[in-house]
Amino acid sequence: MSAPIRTKKTVLALDCPDAGALAEFYAGLLGWRVRMSSEYPEWADVLPPEGAEQNVMLGCQQIEGYRVPDWPEGPIPQQAHLDFYVDSIEEATPAALAAGAVRHGHQPSEDGKFVVFLDPVGHPFCLCEE
């Protein structure tokens, strides 16, 4: 087995119909910031606040013909989702809803340790407690 790669930065990229709009949603939800480039208008970075560690970020990639995932069952499966660990799901939920998230109708957690939401373009994400 070879040695693992060493990353300088990790980006989770989400396809969407409007990169700037989805980036603004996640920046507002997390208290992060958006960086866009005129060179690549179909891409937006969502970065932690200035001074915070910058080795993990979100990318929003605008694509033609974006189709909303149909989770938990349907013809367009979830390809990825985000888990955000918070101190209190109950306290974080109003902020998620105010940012534009929607609580999903399907909630598979039996013990309430995570709650499934949808972002404005239909990507599932969870607020989680350990």
Backbone bond lengths (Angstrom), bond angles and torsions (degrees), N, CA, C in turn:
res aa  C-N    CA-C-N  psi(-1)  N-CA   C-N-CA  omega(-1)  CA-C   N-CA-C  phi
1 M - - - 1.453 - - 1.527 108.74 -
2 S 1.302 116.60 135.60 1.458 120.59 -179.86 1.524 110.56 -82.33
3 A 1.309 115.74 167.22 1.463 121.33 178.44 1.528 109.71 -68.18
4 P 1.332 117.36 148.28 1.460 119.50 178.47 1.521 111.28 -69.87
5 I 1.312 115.89 157.09 1.461 119.74 175.98 1.525 108.68 -70.25
6 R 1.300 116.71 155.95 1.465 122.26 175.15 1.516 107.26 -113.72
7 T 1.294 115.02 117.12 1.464 118.95 -177.55 1.526 111.25 -94.33
8 K 1.314 115.25 147.45 1.462 121.58 174.13 1.523 110.44 -96.58
9 K 1.334 115.33 -23.93 1.454 120.96 -178.36 1.521 107.24 -157.11
10 T 1.326 116.65 144.97 1.451 121.87 175.90 1.520 107.94 -119.81
11 V 1.336 116.19 130.13 1.462 122.03 -179.45 1.524 108.09 -123.56
12 L 1.315 116.53 127.76 1.451 120.95 169.39 1.515 105.54 -100.49
13 A 1.327 116.71 114.94 1.465 121.61 -176.75 1.524 109.82 -98.99
14 L 1.324 115.26 132.93 1.461 122.46 179.70 1.524 109.10 -113.92
15 D 1.329 117.46 126.08 1.459 121.09 173.10 1.527 108.97 -71.93
16 C 1.328 116.41 149.43 1.460 120.12 -177.54 1.528 109.98 -166.09
17 P 1.338 117.63 167.18 1.461 119.71 178.13 1.530 113.88 -81.93
18 D 1.353 118.40 -20.05 1.466 122.48 -178.79 1.524 108.38 -145.98
19 A 1.321 116.71 103.13 1.466 121.61 -174.00 1.531 112.05 -60.23
20 G 1.319 117.06 -44.73 1.461 120.11 -178.39 1.519 112.69 -63.64
21 A 1.320 116.49 -42.79 1.466 120.40 -178.73 1.524 111.43 -65.03
22 L 1.333 117.72 -44.48 1.461 119.42 -179.94 1.529 110.46 -68.04
23 A 1.334 117.42 -38.03 1.466 120.78 176.94 1.526 110.41 -60.90
24 E 1.330 117.62 -41.69 1.468 120.61 178.61 1.524 111.03 -63.51
25 F 1.333 117.62 -37.71 1.460 120.70 176.95 1.524 110.25 -59.07
26 Y 1.342 117.20 -53.85 1.465 119.61 -177.05 1.518 112.20 -67.83
27 A 1.318 118.18 -35.13 1.469 120.34 176.28 1.524 110.29 -62.82
28 G 1.323 117.13 -43.03 1.456 120.73 177.74 1.518 112.60 -66.13
29 L 1.325 116.70 -41.20 1.463 121.58 -179.82 1.520 111.34 -62.95
30 L 1.326 116.96 -42.14 1.465 121.97 -173.28 1.524 114.49 -97.90
31 G 1.337 117.65 -9.54 1.458 119.45 -174.19 1.516 111.30 73.39
32 W 1.331 115.81 26.84 1.460 121.55 179.37 1.524 108.46 -96.87
33 R 1.320 117.62 -164.57 1.459 121.90 -177.24 1.527 109.64 -135.11
34 V 1.332 114.86 158.13 1.469 121.78 -178.08 1.521 109.05 -106.49
35 R 1.327 114.97 139.00 1.463 121.26 172.15 1.520 107.63 -126.83
36 M 1.341 115.11 121.87 1.463 120.82 177.12 1.516 108.15 -120.39
37 S 1.321 115.55 156.65 1.454 121.69 -179.73 1.520 109.33 -126.72
38 S 1.320 116.67 135.58 1.467 119.29 176.57 1.523 111.00 -67.13
39 E 1.333 116.87 -21.78 1.462 121.57 178.70 1.533 111.41 -70.52
40 Y 1.343 116.66 -33.07 1.468 122.13 -179.65 1.532 109.18 -129.60
41 P 1.337 118.43 74.80 1.469 120.32 -175.64 1.525 114.06 -66.97
42 E 1.324 117.76 -14.58 1.466 120.73 179.92 1.525 112.17 -88.28
43 W 1.338 117.48 7.34 1.462 122.39 -177.31 1.521 109.82 -131.23
44 A 1.328 117.07 140.50 1.468 122.03 173.78 1.522 108.47 -138.23
45 D 1.325 116.29 135.74 1.463 122.29 175.07 1.515 109.48 -94.79
46 V 1.326 116.11 142.73 1.461 122.24 172.17 1.518 105.67 -116.48
47 L 1.330 115.45 112.26 1.460 122.83 -170.93 1.519 111.70 -113.69
48 P 1.339 116.83 148.02 1.464 119.52 173.15 1.527 110.47 -58.99
49 P 1.325 117.80 163.26 1.463 120.56 179.52 1.528 111.86 -57.16
50 E 1.336 115.84 154.71 1.465 121.24 175.44 1.521 108.72 -51.91
51 G 1.322 116.55 137.05 1.455 121.80 178.40 1.511 113.90 89.63
52 A 1.332 118.25 -17.18 1.465 121.18 177.46 1.526 108.80 -83.25
53 E 1.307 116.03 160.12 1.456 120.33 177.62 1.526 109.48 -58.80
54 Q 1.310 117.46 134.79 1.464 122.65 -171.74 1.528 113.42 -110.79
55 N 1.314 118.84 23.70 1.459 118.60 -174.48 1.533 113.87 -88.76
56 V 1.326 118.39 -5.48 1.461 122.05 175.46 1.523 107.81 -131.28
57 M 1.333 116.00 132.76 1.458 120.10 178.34 1.521 109.70 -150.85
58 L 1.314 115.20 168.94 1.457 122.05 175.38 1.516 108.88 -106.03
59 G 1.306 115.85 146.93 1.455 121.44 172.64 1.515 108.49 -122.20
60 C 1.309 116.69 140.27 1.466 121.80 176.93 1.516 107.33 -116.34
61 Q 1.320 115.67 120.79 1.464 121.51 -174.76 1.522 109.66 -115.84
62 Q 1.300 116.05 115.97 1.463 122.08 179.56 1.521 109.51 -75.45
63 I 1.330 116.48 128.18 1.462 120.68 179.29 1.526 109.78 -131.14
64 E 1.306 115.50 151.28 1.470 121.93 174.42 1.524 108.36 -71.71
65 G 1.298 117.04 142.52 1.463 121.09 173.31 1.516 114.57 69.32
66 Y 1.330 117.84 26.40 1.466 119.89 178.98 1.520 109.95 -55.38
67 R 1.323 115.78 136.66 1.463 121.76 177.50 1.522 108.64 -124.03
68 V 1.308 116.33 132.21 1.457 123.02 -178.02 1.526 110.27 -66.39
69 P 1.349 118.28 133.73 1.461 119.73 173.65 1.528 110.41 -60.27
70 D 1.316 116.65 143.14 1.455 122.56 -179.50 1.523 108.14 -110.32
71 W 1.331 115.61 78.53 1.466 122.01 -174.86 1.511 109.61 -101.02
72 P 1.299 122.17 141.47 1.450 127.84 12.36 1.523 114.59 -90.79
73 E 1.331 117.23 -15.30 1.462 119.98 178.97 1.516 108.16 -132.87
74 G 1.300 116.89 143.24 1.448 120.51 176.82 1.506 111.85 154.32
75 P 1.333 116.54 176.50 1.459 120.61 -174.93 1.534 114.38 -73.91
76 I 1.335 118.07 -18.13 1.466 120.59 179.62 1.524 107.14 -116.81
77 P 1.327 118.06 96.47 1.458 120.33 -174.53 1.528 112.65 -72.75
78 Q 1.316 113.82 160.26 1.457 120.59 172.01 1.525 107.13 -65.62
79 Q 1.313 117.38 130.43 1.461 120.09 177.83 1.529 111.03 -95.61
80 A 1.298 116.79 -29.00 1.460 122.61 179.96 1.518 107.49 -162.05
81 H 1.322 115.80 162.06 1.456 119.43 171.44 1.517 108.15 -150.08
82 L 1.313 115.02 163.18 1.458 122.04 -178.62 1.522 109.32 -107.55
83 D 1.326 116.67 140.57 1.455 122.56 172.44 1.520 107.76 -115.93
84 F 1.329 116.79 122.81 1.454 122.51 177.54 1.524 107.51 -111.32
85 Y 1.328 116.44 114.82 1.460 121.59 179.83 1.517 109.10 -85.02
86 V 1.328 115.72 125.01 1.458 122.89 -176.66 1.526 109.04 -126.33
87 D 1.334 115.93 162.22 1.463 119.97 177.34 1.525 111.01 -68.08
88 S 1.339 116.80 -36.52 1.456 120.96 -177.27 1.529 109.73 -146.61
89 I 1.326 116.25 117.20 1.463 120.64 176.40 1.528 109.46 -61.74
90 E 1.314 116.27 -41.83 1.464 120.90 -178.91 1.528 111.48 -59.11
91 E 1.332 117.22 -40.30 1.458 120.55 179.98 1.526 112.51 -77.54
92 A 1.335 118.31 -30.31 1.462 121.91 -178.28 1.526 112.94 -81.68
93 T 1.313 117.92 -24.45 1.463 121.69 -176.32 1.531 113.59 -57.82
94 P 1.337 120.44 -46.86 1.474 118.49 179.45 1.533 113.19 -58.61
95 A 1.334 117.68 -36.46 1.467 120.48 178.47 1.528 110.42 -66.94
96 A 1.325 117.59 -40.49 1.465 120.87 178.50 1.521 110.61 -63.32
97 L 1.317 116.64 -44.22 1.467 120.66 179.75 1.528 111.03 -66.52
98 A 1.325 117.42 -40.62 1.463 121.22 179.18 1.527 111.43 -64.81
99 A 1.332 116.87 -31.72 1.468 120.88 179.42 1.520 111.86 -73.40
100 G 1.342 117.64 -17.92 1.456 120.69 179.20 1.514 114.60 121.65
101 A 1.332 117.27 3.74 1.466 120.60 177.33 1.534 109.69 -74.12
102 V 1.323 114.65 159.81 1.462 122.26 176.34 1.520 107.18 -127.56
103 R 1.318 116.16 132.24 1.472 119.62 175.90 1.523 108.26 -69.75
104 H 1.333 116.24 127.99 1.470 121.09 -178.69 1.519 109.64 -71.65
105 G 1.319 116.53 147.83 1.456 121.53 178.26 1.514 113.34 -69.36
106 H 1.317 117.52 -25.77 1.468 121.67 -179.74 1.526 108.52 -97.58
107 Q 1.324 116.76 119.29 1.467 122.63 -179.39 1.529 108.66 -124.82
108 P 1.357 117.03 96.53 1.459 119.39 -174.42 1.527 115.81 -78.71
109 S 1.318 118.97 -9.49 1.462 120.22 -178.33 1.520 110.47 -74.61
110 E 1.323 115.47 118.39 1.460 120.08 179.23 1.524 111.98 -79.96
111 D 1.343 116.96 -27.73 1.467 119.99 -177.25 1.527 112.90 -100.97
112 G 1.336 117.94 2.82 1.453 121.18 177.37 1.516 115.02 74.56
113 K 1.333 117.46 15.53 1.464 120.90 -178.02 1.521 112.53 -78.51
114 F 1.331 117.93 -10.09 1.466 120.93 172.57 1.527 109.27 -150.81
115 V 1.319 114.66 150.54 1.460 122.29 177.94 1.528 107.35 -127.74
116 V 1.324 116.55 133.41 1.458 122.41 -177.48 1.528 109.73 -92.27
117 F 1.343 114.80 131.60 1.457 123.00 175.46 1.520 108.64 -124.65
118 L 1.315 116.77 168.35 1.464 122.85 171.70 1.520 108.06 -119.03
119 D 1.337 116.61 137.65 1.460 119.79 173.93 1.533 108.19 -76.57
120 P 1.335 118.90 176.84 1.468 119.86 -175.86 1.528 116.27 -60.85
121 V 1.334 118.51 -17.71 1.465 119.26 177.47 1.523 112.12 -110.40
122 G 1.333 117.56 12.21 1.452 121.53 171.15 1.505 117.76 97.36
123 H 1.342 119.79 3.38 1.459 120.75 176.30 1.527 109.16 -73.06
124 P 1.333 117.18 129.37 1.461 118.72 174.90 1.530 111.02 -70.65
125 F 1.324 116.05 143.26 1.457 121.71 168.45 1.514 107.45 -146.33
126 C 1.325 115.48 158.24 1.458 120.08 -177.17 1.521 111.86 -122.08
127 L 1.313 115.65 142.39 1.450 121.79 163.71 1.525 105.14 -95.63
128 C 1.330 116.27 128.58 1.460 121.51 -171.46 1.531 111.12 -127.95
129 E 1.323 115.23 150.11 1.457 122.78 170.11 1.517 107.79 -122.37
130 E 1.323 116.21 145.75 1.471 119.45 177.12 1.492 110.58 -88.93
